[in-house]
Amino acid sequence: MKYARRLVAGSLAAGALALSLTGCGDGAAPTERLGPRAKATQGASDAPASPSASASAPAADEAYRKWGLTGPLEYAPKPAQKPQVPKAGPGKVPVIDRIPVAPDDKVVFLTFDDGAEKDPEFLKMAADLKLPISMFLTDSVASSDYGHFEKLRDNGSGSTVNNHTLTHPNLRTLSYEAQKQQICGQQDRLEKRFGQRPPLFRPPFGNYNDDTLRAASECGVSSLVLWRVSMQINNFQYAEGSALKPGDIILAHFRGPAELKGSTETQMTTRMLQRIQEQGYRIGRLEDYL
């Protein structure tokens, strides 16, 4: 019970921080959206990581070099039993911002938001490296080419499509009915386009209230997912501390050079994967743990 209270409290803090973390939707440069609590890693090197237990084929060994990594990625297997997450109140969904794994289980999870950038090179990268990505798509920007994200889902990595509302509003400013329209409307569109009603939902900017939790439940969502770590152009920003922690959910975005100061989506992702390797972490599939 004490852990559940701490996790929910952490979730609320992450929601409050989300407007300043690399959020979606405003025009400021990513580094200008960071709150005072966020800390960037400094002087990160390209240190090699341990060989991946899952990289058995020669093609997998070649892939990491192709995409600028110094060693194969390591992937966490599906756990025999899912971790216990906090129970939601009646008629609400639980709020998750970090997966409660064992302190020595160095696993993190990749999530990408919005869907404005549709870089074909990123599709190649994600397929080559078999990155398990939980996509949180906003209809107003992703729907111009949902086929792009279908390819990402179907590349053999176990990537998934989830809900990030129809038009990316600040849900805390909306009525219950308006929130329900945003969430259920995107549930309907994603189900029609991808053949499955998404189980996970992320509120824009990380902003939510009790109405959000009730509306998400009514729309068939099982969990509201936030984050504790945000990927910027070159480095991570942390909601607390200055390093990854076991179970961290990492926020990234489908962004292009206009928002990444000339960097591409693949370059940003390479740096993100390097930082994960440097800290000795494996990558898990979020849905295997929820």
Disulfide bonds with the S-S distance in Angstrom:
Cys184-Cys219 1.86
